[in-house]
Amino acid sequence: MVIHDNFSDFVFFLYLHMAHADGKIHAQEEQVVRAKISKLFPEGTDLNQKFEAGLQQYQGVKKEDLQELIRDTFQHFESVKFSTKYKVYTDMYDIINSDGKVDERETSALEQLRQLIQAGSEQPNQ
């Protein structure tokens, strides 16, 4: 299942996923996500509208479908360099640390994403 046409939209989705890993998005996490998406999209993009639309999209995905969607989308964007994917990983680490505490669910979600990134880098065509 792939719902993103470009890597920037997928990265934004991952940021929201990480911010929601403990069940809710905290104000500090939202601030960090908003700051990070300003670097993902071209100047002139309405970032408030983008944030609200992305949040609606994320909330519209069934929780039981999230892992499949993320795995399939990482595979869909297999041509993206490992260094770019690793930057996304470090951004997500910033998000879960932004509220001053890291929940076990956040740690687990981050580890799952790290494994997906690492598995993608082991593909023979990269």
N, C-alpha and C positions, 0 to 999 in steps of 0.2 A: 504494500500500500504506500503510494507516494502522493502527497498532496501539494508539494512545493515545486514550482517551476524554476526557481533559482536558489543558489546556495545562501544568499543573504536572507531570504525569507525563512529558509530552514534553520539557519543559525539563530534568528530571532525566535523561532519556535522553540529551539533548544534552551535559549535563555529563559523563556517563560516556563518551560518544563522544570528547569532547575529552580527557579524562584518558587514554584508550586510544590516542590518535592516533599516539603514537610506538611502539605495540606492547605497552605494559604500563602499568598504573597504579602510579605511585610513591606511597610512603607520604604525602608532602606533598600530592600531588594528591588522594588519598583524603580526607585531613583537610579540605581546602578544599571538596570536593564535599559531604562530610557536614555541614559548617558551613552551606553554602548551601542544602541541602535542608531544613534546619530552618526556613528562612523560606518555603519553598514549600508546606508542608503544615500543616494545622491542629494546634493544641496537642493533645496526647494521642495523636498518631500515633506508633507505635513506629518510630522512625527507623532503628534497627538492622535491624529486619525489612524496612522499606521499602528500605533500601540493598541488602540481600542479594537481595531479590526483583528489584529493578531491575537489579542486576548480572547475575543469572541471565538476565533477559529480554534484556539487551544482548548477552551472550555467546551467546545462542540465535539471534541474527539473523546470517544469512550475511553475510560482509563484502561480497560483491558486491551485496547488496540494500540496504546502508546508505544510499547516496546517494539511491536512489529513495524509500526510506522517509522520509528526512528531507525531501526536496523535497515529496513528496505530503502529508506532515503539516503542513509550513509552509503549504501551500495550503489544507489542511483548516481551519486556524486563521487564515484570512486576516482575520477580523474583529478579531483581537488588534491593539492599537495598535502603531505603529512604535516608540514610546518604550519599550514593554514588551519588544518583541523586541530593541531595541538594548541594554537592560539585560542581557538574556540574553547578548548578544555580549560585553559588558564582563565579565560573570561568567566566561565561558569564557576570556577573556584572562587573568584572575586564575588560573584553573586551570592553564593551560599554563606560566605563569611561576612557579608555586609551588615547583617543584623546583630553581629557580635557573638553568635552561637551557631554551632553546626549540629544539626539534628542527625540522628542515625539514618533516617530516610534520605536525607540530603547526601550523606556520605555514600550510601548504597547507590543512589541515582548517578552520582558522579563516577563511581567505580564502573558501573555498567557502561556509561558513555566512554570512559577511558578504554575499556576492553573493545568496544566497537571501533574506536579510532585506531587502536593498535592492530586489531584484526585486519582493518582495511589497509594498513600500511604494509602488511605481510603479503599482499597480493603480488603475484609475479610481475604484473605490468606496471608497478610503481617503483 
